[in-house]
Amino acid sequence: MRSRTSYPGADTAADKVNLIVDHYASMYAIYLLTYTAFGLAVGVLALALGDRLRSAAPATIRIATAIGLLWAVALVASGMVFTYGMTTIHDLAATDPANAVTTWRSVEPVAMALGGAGGELLGGLWVLLVSTVVLRSGRLSKHLGWLGLPIGVTGIASVLPPLNNATVAFGLLQIIWFAWLGGILLTAKPMPPATG
């Protein structure tokens, strides 16, 4: 009998493989959107913020941009490992279910680690650094900067095993931060080009 639980609630690798087989198309689309597409968006945003805040704190924003790009690459890699892994498992389960379970035990930890399941170090550090630059420069919104500080600290703290569940709070709070940042960027007047 197939497991009817959600993927995060599945207890065993066999239950997870059954869910992948039963819900392959929808799970593929979700992971493609939430990791691969989101990672690409983070990369573009990191570069855009780097350009916009470059004159305010050049060294800090360069470091923040580099970390934002590293985070973007890790997210895209996570999505690609997960979706390709699901495709492999989906096909393998039809002919060798036991091997599909064993293979998934190897694929899933890699995809999850790249995606921040072991803690949101890169995302937290990026939000923290960008928020620091926003507060020091007075650009964008100081309130956005103040909100970003605890979000960034929450992401960084989630790396510690006892605080690993803080990744959930980080993700939810970051949605608010991203929405607010997007609204500011869409309505703000463009900065004059840097001279010199």
N, CA and C of each residue as an Amber inpcrd file, in Angstrom:
protein
   588
   0.8460000  -1.1930000   0.0000000   0.0000000   0.0000000   0.0000000
   0.8790000   1.2390000   0.0000000   0.5610000   2.1820000  -0.8590000
   1.3330000   3.4150000  -1.0130000   1.1020000   4.3390000   0.1710000
   2.1620000   5.0780000   0.5180000   2.0680000   6.0720000   1.5820000
   1.2680000   7.2680000   1.0870000   0.4190000   7.8180000   1.9560000
  -0.3980000   8.9610000   1.5630000   0.0560000  10.2530000   2.2430000
   1.2060000  10.2360000   2.8590000   1.6940000  11.4100000   3.5580000
   2.3580000  12.3770000   2.5790000   2.6840000  13.5600000   3.0580000
   3.4170000  14.5100000   2.2260000   4.8920000  14.1410000   2.2480000
   5.6410000  14.6690000   1.2940000   7.0580000  14.3100000   1.2280000
   7.8030000  14.6740000   2.5090000   7.6750000  15.9020000   3.0460000
   8.3960000  16.2030000   4.2830000   7.9740000  15.3220000   5.4590000
   6.7560000  14.7990000   5.4200000   6.2770000  13.9550000   6.5100000
   6.5910000  12.4810000   6.3340000   7.1650000  12.1090000   5.1960000
   7.4910000  10.6980000   4.9480000   8.6460000  10.2790000   5.8430000
   8.5010000   9.1230000   6.4770000   9.4910000   8.6660000   7.4470000
  10.6290000   7.8690000   6.8320000  10.3640000   7.1250000   5.7840000
  11.3850000   6.2350000   5.2450000  11.7000000   6.5910000   3.7950000
  12.8650000   6.1410000   3.3510000  13.2460000   6.3540000   1.9530000
  12.2570000   5.6600000   1.0180000  11.7330000   4.5050000   1.4300000
  10.7560000   3.7870000   0.5990000   9.4820000   4.6120000   0.4300000
   9.0180000   5.2550000   1.5290000   7.8350000   6.1170000   1.4300000
   8.0980000   7.2900000   0.4860000   9.2970000   7.8480000   0.5660000
   9.6510000   8.9840000  -0.2970000   9.6980000   8.5650000  -1.7580000
  10.2680000   7.4000000  -2.0270000  10.3100000   6.9080000  -3.4060000
   8.8930000   6.6810000  -3.9240000   8.0180000   6.1130000  -3.0860000
   6.6240000   5.9120000  -3.5020000   5.9510000   7.2390000  -3.8340000
   6.2100000   8.2610000  -3.0140000   5.6330000   9.5790000  -3.2860000
   6.1640000  10.1650000  -4.5860000   7.4550000   9.9900000  -4.8290000
   8.0450000  10.4810000  -6.0800000   7.3970000   9.7940000  -7.2760000
   7.2390000   8.4860000  -7.1820000   6.6320000   7.7350000  -8.2870000
   5.1770000   8.1690000  -8.4950000   4.4320000   8.3130000  -7.4060000
   3.0070000   8.6510000  -7.5070000   2.7450000  10.1050000  -7.9000000
   3.6620000  11.0010000  -7.5520000   3.4320000  12.4350000  -7.7740000
   4.6030000  13.0810000  -8.5090000   5.1770000  12.3370000  -9.4280000
   6.4050000  12.7770000 -10.0920000   6.2680000  14.1530000 -10.7490000
   5.2580000  14.3410000 -11.5730000   5.1330000  15.5900000 -12.3400000
   4.9690000  16.8010000 -11.4250000   4.1030000  16.6980000 -10.4270000
   3.8790000  17.8480000  -9.5470000   5.0930000  18.1290000  -8.6660000
   5.7380000  17.0680000  -8.1660000   6.9370000  17.2780000  -7.3440000
   8.0710000  17.8690000  -8.1760000   8.2150000  17.4050000  -9.4020000
   9.2410000  17.9410000 -10.2910000   9.0230000  19.4370000 -10.5030000
   7.7840000  19.8020000 -10.7930000   7.4720000  21.2220000 -11.0360000
   7.7230000  22.0640000  -9.7900000   7.3450000  21.5600000  -8.6320000
   7.5320000  22.3120000  -7.3850000   9.0090000  22.5430000  -7.1100000
   9.8210000  21.5100000  -7.2340000  11.2530000  21.6620000  -6.9520000
  11.9500000  22.5090000  -8.0180000  11.4980000  22.4050000  -9.2580000
  12.0610000  23.2460000 -10.3130000  11.7860000  24.7170000 -10.0160000
  10.5870000  25.0050000  -9.5420000  10.2110000  26.3900000  -9.2390000
  10.8520000  26.8860000  -7.9460000  10.7560000  26.0960000  -6.8670000
  11.1800000  26.5900000  -5.5570000  12.6950000  26.5900000  -5.3640000
  13.4180000  25.8210000  -6.1160000  14.8720000  25.8270000  -5.9680000
  15.5620000  26.4090000  -7.2010000  15.3050000  25.8530000  -8.3780000
  16.0230000  26.2890000  -9.5650000  15.6280000  27.7050000  -9.9650000
  14.3350000  27.9570000 -10.1320000  13.9000000  29.2960000 -10.5440000
  14.1830000  30.3260000  -9.4490000  13.9480000  29.9630000  -8.1830000
  14.2330000  30.8750000  -7.0830000  15.7220000  31.1920000  -7.0200000
  16.5640000  30.1870000  -7.2250000  18.0090000  30.4090000  -7.2240000
  18.4290000  31.3840000  -8.3130000  17.8720000  31.2370000  -9.5010000
  18.1780000  32.1760000 -10.5790000  17.7370000  33.5930000 -10.2110000
  16.5690000  33.7100000  -9.6010000  16.0790000  35.0270000  -9.1800000
  16.9800000  35.6420000  -8.1130000  17.4590000  34.8290000  -7.1720000
  18.3760000  35.3280000  -6.1380000  19.6570000  35.8480000  -6.7770000
  20.1700000  35.1380000  -7.7740000  21.3850000  35.5850000  -8.4560000
  21.1980000  36.9370000  -9.1180000  20.0920000  37.1070000  -9.8190000
  19.8060000  38.3890000 -10.4710000  19.6410000  39.4910000  -9.4250000
  18.9330000  39.1890000  -8.3420000  18.7100000  40.1750000  -7.2840000
  20.0240000  40.5490000  -6.5980000  20.8890000  39.5700000  -6.3490000
  22.1780000  39.8560000  -5.7170000  22.9980000  40.8100000  -6.5750000
  22.9990000  40.5870000  -7.8810000  23.7330000  41.4810000  -8.7810000
  23.1070000  42.8650000  -8.8300000  21.7700000  42.9130000  -8.8950000
  21.0800000  44.2090000  -8.9560000  21.3110000  45.0210000  -7.6840000
  21.2160000  44.3760000  -6.5250000  21.4700000  45.0900000  -5.2720000
  22.9340000  45.5000000  -5.1600000  23.8180000  44.6610000  -5.6560000
  25.2320000  45.0120000  -5.6590000  25.4930000  46.2790000  -6.4480000
  24.8650000  46.3960000  -7.6160000  25.0110000  47.6120000  -8.4220000
  24.3870000  48.8230000  -7.7290000  23.2190000  48.6170000  -7.1630000
  22.4810000  49.7320000  -6.5670000  23.1580000  50.2620000  -5.2960000
  23.7830000  49.3770000  -4.5260000  24.3600000  49.7780000  -3.2370000
  25.8890000  49.8730000  -3.2670000  26.4770000  49.7100000  -4.4430000
  27.9320000  49.6580000  -4.5600000  28.6270000  50.8880000  -3.9900000
  28.1220000  52.0750000  -4.2650000  28.7950000  53.2870000  -3.7960000
  28.6030000  53.5220000  -2.2970000  27.6240000  52.8590000  -1.6850000
  27.3420000  53.0740000  -0.2660000  28.3570000  52.3710000   0.6280000
  28.7270000  51.1830000   0.2970000  29.6840000  50.3980000   1.1030000
  30.3380000  49.3960000   0.1690000  31.3080000  49.8500000  -0.6140000
  31.8410000  49.0030000  -1.6940000  32.3540000  47.6370000  -1.2420000
  33.1310000  47.5850000  -0.1790000  33.6980000  46.2980000   0.2430000
  32.6100000  45.3580000   0.7470000  31.7300000  45.8690000   1.6040000
  30.6790000  45.0220000   2.1810000  29.7230000  44.5180000   1.1170000
  29.3480000  45.3810000   0.1810000  28.3820000  44.9440000  -0.8290000
  29.0270000  43.9760000  -1.8230000  30.3380000  44.0980000  -2.0470000
  31.0130000  43.1150000  -2.9060000  30.9820000  41.7320000  -2.2480000
  31.2490000  41.7070000  -0.9490000  31.1970000  40.4360000  -0.2140000
  29.7670000  39.8890000  -0.2290000  28.7890000  40.7680000   0.0160000
  27.3830000  40.3400000   0.0070000  26.9920000  39.7940000  -1.3590000
  27.4190000  40.4620000  -2.4260000  27.0880000  39.9930000  -3.7680000
  27.6960000  38.6270000  -4.0360000  28.9580000  38.4450000  -3.6320000
  29.6050000  37.1370000  -3.8200000  28.8490000  36.0430000  -3.0660000
  28.4460000  36.3350000  -1.8290000  27.7100000  35.3360000  -1.0350000
  26.3330000  35.0900000  -1.6420000  25.6710000  36.1520000  -2.1160000
  24.3760000  35.9820000  -2.7820000  24.4890000  35.1070000  -4.0180000
  25.5680000  35.2790000  -4.7830000  25.7690000  34.4440000  -5.9710000
  26.0840000  32.9960000  -5.5930000  26.8750000  32.8110000  -4.5240000
  27.1270000  31.4480000  -4.0440000  25.8220000  30.7710000  -3.6190000
  24.9730000  31.5220000  -2.9220000  23.6860000  30.9820000  -2.4910000
  22.8300000  30.6180000  -3.6960000  22.8280000  31.5040000  -4.7020000
  22.0490000  31.2420000  -5.9100000  22.5210000  29.9590000  -6.5900000
  23.8330000  29.7790000  -6.7090000  24.3740000  28.5690000  -7.3360000
  23.9800000  27.3310000  -6.5390000  24.0690000  27.4140000  -5.2030000
  23.7080000  26.2650000  -4.3650000  22.2320000  25.9120000  -4.5330000
  21.3660000  26.9220000  -4.5970000  19.9280000  26.6600000  -4.7760000
  19.6390000  26.0190000  -6.1280000  20.2420000  26.5620000  -7.1850000
  20.0340000  25.9910000  -8.5200000  20.5610000  24.5610000  -8.5600000
  21.7530000  24.3440000  -7.9880000  22.3140000  22.9830000  -7.9570000
  21.4090000  22.0340000  -7.1840000  20.8570000  22.4960000  -6.0700000
  19.9410000  21.6670000  -5.2870000  18.7360000  21.2600000  -6.1200000
  18.1400000  22.2330000  -6.7870000  16.9770000  21.9370000  -7.6260000
  17.2990000  20.9650000  -8.7450000  18.4670000  21.1310000  -9.3540000
  18.8390000  20.2590000 -10.4660000  19.1550000  18.8440000  -9.9780000
  19.8510000  18.7330000  -8.8430000  20.1340000  17.4070000  -8.2830000
  18.8230000  16.7210000  -7.9000000  17.9210000  17.4840000  -7.2650000
  16.6610000  16.8960000  -6.8220000  15.8100000  16.4480000  -8.0100000
  15.6490000  17.3120000  -9.0220000  14.7740000  16.9600000 -10.1460000
  15.3790000  15.8380000 -10.9880000  16.6730000  15.8880000 -11.2450000
  17.2840000  14.7960000 -12.0040000  17.2690000  13.5090000 -11.1840000
  17.5140000  13.6450000  -9.8820000  17.4370000  12.4760000  -9.0100000
  16.0450000  11.8620000  -9.0180000  15.0100000  12.7100000  -8.9720000
  13.6330000  12.1910000  -9.0210000  13.3760000  11.4570000 -10.3320000
  13.8820000  12.0090000 -11.4350000  13.6900000  11.3640000 -12.7340000
  14.3520000   9.9900000 -12.7470000  15.5620000   9.9240000 -12.2220000
  16.2780000   8.6500000 -12.1580000  15.5310000   7.6460000 -11.2890000
  15.0690000   8.1040000 -10.1200000  14.3460000   7.2240000  -9.1920000
  13.0250000   6.7720000  -9.7950000  12.3200000   7.6940000 -10.4300000
  11.0360000   7.3650000 -11.0560000  11.2060000   6.2320000 -12.0570000
  12.2380000   6.3250000 -12.8960000  12.4700000   5.2870000 -13.9080000
  12.9800000   3.9960000 -13.2840000  13.8750000   4.1190000 -12.3040000
  14.4680000   2.9480000 -11.6660000  13.4460000   2.1610000 -10.8520000
  12.5120000   2.8450000 -10.2280000  11.5170000   2.1790000  -9.3750000
  10.6550000   1.1980000 -10.1590000  10.4970000   1.4400000 -11.4500000
   9.6680000   0.5400000 -12.2630000  10.3260000  -0.8260000 -12.4480000
  11.6650000  -0.8660000 -12.4300000  12.3590000  -2.1290000 -12.6860000
  13.0930000  -2.6840000 -11.4660000  13.5010000  -1.8130000 -10.5460000
  14.2920000  -2.2600000  -9.3990000  13.9740000  -1.3790000  -8.1810000
  12.8300000  -1.6050000  -7.5390000  12.4030000  -0.7470000  -6.4320000
  13.4080000  -0.6720000  -5.2850000  14.0490000  -1.7820000  -4.9650000
  15.0060000  -1.7770000  -3.8550000  16.1960000  -0.8750000  -4.1690000
  16.6930000  -0.9470000  -5.3950000  17.8100000  -0.0980000  -5.8030000
  17.3810000   1.3690000  -5.8620000  16.1350000   1.6350000  -6.2230000
  15.6270000   3.0100000  -6.2390000  15.6770000   3.6120000  -4.8360000
  15.2980000   2.8210000  -3.8350000  15.3330000   3.2890000  -2.4440000
  16.7660000   3.5610000  -2.0170000  17.6780000   2.6390000  -2.3270000
  19.0890000   2.8100000  -1.9670000  19.6760000   4.0430000  -2.6530000
  19.3660000   4.2240000  -3.9130000  19.8830000   5.3680000  -4.6660000
  19.3400000   6.6710000  -4.0920000  18.0600000   6.6960000  -3.7380000
  17.4730000   7.9190000  -3.1920000  18.1220000   8.3080000  -1.8610000
  18.5440000   7.3180000  -1.0970000  19.2410000   7.6010000   0.1720000
  20.5530000   8.3470000  -0.0740000  21.1140000   8.2240000  -1.2630000
  22.3480000   8.9380000  -1.6030000  22.0610000  10.2920000  -2.2450000
  21.0140000  10.3570000  -3.0480000  20.7110000  11.5930000  -3.7830000
  20.1130000  12.6570000  -2.8710000  19.1490000  12.2700000  -2.0570000
  18.4090000  13.2480000  -1.2610000  19.2950000  14.0820000  -0.3350000
  20.2270000  13.4990000   0.4270000  21.0360000  14.3410000   1.3250000
  21.8580000  15.4040000   0.5840000  22.3240000  15.0720000  -0.6080000
  23.1010000  16.0520000  -1.3840000  22.1990000  17.2100000  -1.7990000
  21.0420000  16.8900000  -2.3420000  20.1120000  17.9420000  -2.7750000
  19.6550000  18.8000000  -1.6000000  19.3520000  18.1570000  -0.4940000
  18.8680000  18.8980000   0.6700000  19.9630000  19.7840000   1.2690000
  21.1860000  19.2800000   1.3220000  22.2890000  20.0730000   1.8740000
  22.5390000  21.3080000   1.0190000  22.5260000  21.1520000  -0.2960000
  22.7200000  22.2960000  -1.1850000  21.5880000  23.3090000  -1.0260000
  20.3910000  22.8210000  -0.7490000  19.2250000  23.6900000  -0.6230000
  19.0620000  24.3370000   0.7340000  19.9490000  24.0730000   1.6780000
  19.8870000  24.7320000   2.9750000  19.2180000  23.9420000   4.0710000
  18.9710000  22.6510000   3.8450000  18.3080000  21.8640000   4.8850000
  19.1670000  21.7360000   6.1370000  20.4830000  21.8310000   5.9990000
  21.3690000  21.7670000   7.1550000  21.5800000  23.1200000   7.8070000
  20.8600000  24.1200000   7.3470000  20.9830000  25.4690000   7.8690000
  21.1540000  26.4570000   6.7330000  20.6460000  27.6410000   6.9260000
  20.6350000  28.6670000   5.8810000  21.7910000  29.6530000   6.0550000
  23.0110000  29.1260000   6.0740000  24.1780000  29.9710000   6.2750000
  24.3210000  31.0210000   5.1740000  24.3010000  30.6000000   3.9120000
  24.5090000  31.5380000   2.8190000  23.3800000  32.5620000   2.7190000
  22.1420000  32.0950000   2.7820000  21.0070000  33.0150000   2.6980000
  20.9760000  33.9770000   3.8710000  21.2240000  33.4540000   5.0660000
  21.2180000  34.3150000   6.2490000  22.3160000  35.3490000   6.2080000
  23.5070000  34.9370000   5.8000000  24.6290000  35.8670000   5.7230000
  24.3820000  36.9390000   4.6720000  23.8150000  36.5510000   3.5300000
  23.5150000  37.5160000   2.4730000  22.4980000  38.5540000   2.9570000
  21.4050000  38.1110000   3.5570000  20.3840000  39.0400000   4.0490000
  20.9780000  39.9560000   5.1170000  21.7880000  39.3980000   6.0010000
  22.4030000  40.1950000   7.0620000  23.3200000  41.2760000   6.4870000
  24.1630000  40.9160000   5.5300000  25.0830000  41.8910000   4.9440000
  24.3370000  42.9590000   4.1480000  23.3640000  42.5540000   3.3440000
  22.5900000  43.5390000   2.5760000  21.8610000  44.4820000   3.5300000
  21.2840000  43.9430000   4.5920000  20.5550000  44.7720000   5.5530000
  21.4890000  45.7490000   6.2570000  22.7070000  45.3030000   6.5540000
  23.6920000  46.1830000   7.1710000  24.0330000  47.3470000   6.2480000
  24.2310000  47.0520000   4.9730000  24.5240000  48.1160000   4.0000000
  23.3390000  49.0650000   3.8760000  22.1330000  48.5270000   3.8480000
  20.9290000  49.3660000   3.7620000  20.8590000  50.3160000   4.9600000
  21.1410000  49.8100000   6.1460000  21.0920000  50.6570000   7.3450000
  22.2020000  51.7090000   7.3500000  23.3940000  51.3250000   6.9480000
  24.5150000  52.2690000   6.9490000  24.3730000  53.3310000   5.8710000
  23.7760000  52.9650000   4.7510000  23.7070000  53.8890000   3.6200000
  22.4720000  54.7740000   3.6370000  21.4190000  54.3180000   4.3150000
  20.1610000  55.0590000   4.2740000  19.4100000  54.8690000   2.9620000
  19.8900000  53.9790000   2.1140000  19.2020000  53.7110000   0.8450000
  18.1390000  52.6430000   1.0460000  17.2230000  52.6070000   0.1300000
  16.0770000  51.6990000   0.1800000  15.2210000  52.0580000   1.3880000
  15.1840000  51.2770000   2.4390000  14.3450000  51.5720000   3.6020000
  15.0390000  51.0860000   4.8630000  15.1850000  51.9800000   5.8350000
  15.7990000  51.5710000   7.1090000  14.9640000  50.4840000   7.7800000
  13.6420000  50.5730000   7.6530000  12.7840000  49.5380000   8.2520000
  13.0720000  48.1700000   7.6310000  13.3000000  48.1580000   6.3260000
  13.6650000  46.9100000   5.6530000  14.9920000  46.3890000   6.2070000
  15.9430000  47.2950000   6.4190000  17.2260000  46.9090000   6.9960000
  17.0760000  46.3370000   8.3910000  16.2630000  46.9900000   9.2130000
  16.0540000  46.4920000  10.5780000  15.3640000  45.1360000  10.5720000
  14.4230000  44.9290000   9.6600000  13.7680000  43.6220000   9.5580000
  14.7590000  42.5580000   9.1070000  15.6600000  42.9200000   8.2030000
  16.6130000  41.9570000   7.6690000  17.6310000  41.4580000   8.6750000
  17.9690000  42.2790000   9.6630000  18.9760000  41.8520000  10.6450000
  18.5690000  40.5790000  11.3880000  17.3980000  40.5370000  12.0380000
  17.0420000  39.2850000  12.7280000  16.7810000  38.1290000  11.7670000
  16.3280000  38.4360000  10.5500000  16.1250000  37.3610000   9.5700000
  17.4730000  36.7370000   9.2250000  18.4670000  37.5860000   8.9700000
  19.7980000  37.0750000   8.6640000  20.3860000  36.2720000   9.8070000
  20.2500000  36.7870000  11.0270000  20.7710000  36.0710000  12.1990000
  20.0530000  34.7250000  12.3620000  18.7570000  34.7010000  12.1160000
  17.9890000  33.4490000  12.2080000  18.5180000  32.4230000  11.2070000
  18.7840000  32.8660000   9.9790000  19.3280000  31.9560000   8.9720000
  20.6790000  31.4060000   9.3800000  21.5570000  32.2780000   9.8550000
  22.8900000  31.8330000  10.2770000  22.7870000  30.8790000  11.4660000
  21.9360000  31.2230000  12.4310000  21.7890000  30.3830000  13.6310000
  21.2390000  29.0030000  13.3020000  20.4950000  28.8800000  12.2010000
  19.9020000  27.5910000  11.8460000  20.9460000  26.5400000  11.4820000
  22.1990000  26.9470000  11.3170000  23.2670000  25.9930000  11.0310000
  23.5620000  25.1290000  12.2570000  23.3100000  25.6570000  13.4440000
  23.5520000  24.9050000  14.6730000  22.4870000  23.8230000  14.8230000
  22.8890000  22.5720000  15.0180000  21.9090000  21.4760000  15.0700000
  20.7170000  21.7100000  16.0020000  20.8930000  22.2520000  17.2260000
  19.7070000  22.4560000  18.0630000  18.7450000  23.5130000  17.5100000
  19.2520000  24.3770000  16.6190000  18.4250000  25.4600000  16.0650000
  18.0730000  25.2230000  14.6010000  18.2560000  23.9940000  14.1130000
  18.0450000  23.7050000  12.7010000  16.6290000  24.0200000  12.2370000
  15.6450000  23.8950000  13.1260000  14.2560000  24.1980000  12.7410000
  14.0280000  25.6860000  12.4980000  15.0180000  26.5240000  12.8470000
  14.9070000  27.9600000  12.5590000  14.8850000  28.2280000  11.0590000
  15.2340000  27.2220000  10.2450000  15.1670000  27.4090000   8.7930000
  13.7340000  27.7230000   8.3580000  12.7520000  27.1800000   9.0690000
  11.3520000  27.4520000   8.7380000  11.0320000  28.9280000   8.9880000
  11.4370000  29.4350000  10.1540000  11.2080000  30.8500000  10.4610000
  11.9550000  31.7290000   9.4680000  13.1890000  31.3600000   9.1390000
  13.9710000  32.1170000   8.1640000  13.2290000  32.1980000   6.8330000
  12.7500000  31.0630000   6.3490000  12.0560000  31.0370000   5.0600000
  10.7940000  31.8800000   5.0520000   9.9960000  31.7730000   6.1140000
   8.7440000  32.5340000   6.1720000   9.0010000  34.0400000   6.2860000
   9.9310000  34.4150000   7.1610000  10.2500000  35.8390000   7.3170000
  10.9000000  36.4020000   6.0560000  11.6620000  35.5800000   5.3870000
  12.3220000  36.0510000   4.1750000  11.3190000  36.3450000   3.0610000
  10.2110000  35.6400000   3.0380000   9.1660000  35.9380000   2.0550000
   8.6980000  37.3790000   2.2370000   8.4770000  37.7670000   3.4850000
   8.0580000  39.1480000   3.7760000   9.1420000  40.1210000   3.3320000
  10.4010000  39.8170000   3.6670000  11.5260000  40.6840000   3.3230000
  11.6600000  40.8360000   1.8080000  11.5580000  39.7250000   1.0800000
  11.6490000  39.7790000  -0.3880000  10.4970000  40.5810000  -0.9920000
   9.2870000  40.3710000  -0.4750000   8.1320000  41.1080000  -1.0080000
   8.3030000  42.6070000  -0.7820000   8.7330000  42.9820000   0.4040000
   8.9530000  44.3870000   0.7320000  10.0670000  44.9690000  -0.1430000
  11.1680000  44.2410000  -0.2710000  12.2760000  44.6870000  -1.1090000
  11.8290000  44.8520000  -2.5560000  11.0580000  43.8910000  -3.0550000
  10.5520000  43.9840000  -4.4270000   9.6920000  45.2160000  -4.6330000
   8.8190000  45.4930000  -3.6600000   7.9860000  46.6950000  -3.7540000
   8.8140000  47.9650000  -3.7820000   9.8490000  48.0200000  -2.9600000
  10.7280000  49.1930000  -2.9230000  11.4510000  49.3590000  -4.2580000
  12.0030000  48.2690000  -4.7650000  12.7540000  48.3500000  -6.0190000
  11.8670000  48.7190000  -7.2010000  10.6270000  48.2720000  -7.1760000
   9.7200000  48.5850000  -8.2830000   9.2440000  50.0340000  -8.2620000
   9.1830000  50.6330000  -7.0690000   8.6470000  51.9920000  -6.9730000
   9.7170000  53.0650000  -6.7860000  10.9440000  52.6560000  -6.4500000
  11.9990000  53.6490000  -6.2010000  12.5050000  54.2360000  -7.5020000
  12.9050000  55.5010000  -7.4250000  13.5030000  56.1470000  -8.5910000
  14.9020000  55.5730000  -8.7840000  15.3260000  55.4500000 -10.0380000
  16.6750000  54.9190000 -10.2650000  17.7370000  55.8570000  -9.6790000
  18.8230000  55.2380000  -9.1940000  19.9320000  56.0160000  -8.6380000
  20.7090000  56.6530000  -9.7960000  21.2470000  57.8490000  -9.5850000
  22.0800000  58.4330000 -10.6270000  23.3400000  57.5840000 -10.8290000
  23.8700000  57.5420000 -12.0520000  25.0540000  56.7210000 -12.2830000
  26.2490000  57.2390000 -11.4730000  27.0850000  56.2980000 -11.0490000
  28.2680000  56.6670000 -10.2790000  29.2510000  57.4070000 -11.1760000
  29.9010000  58.4080000 -10.6290000  30.8940000  59.1660000 -11.3900000
  32.2820000  58.8210000 -10.9050000  33.2550000  59.1050000 -11.7380000
  34.6380000  58.9160000 -11.3370000  35.1380000  57.6570000 -11.8340000
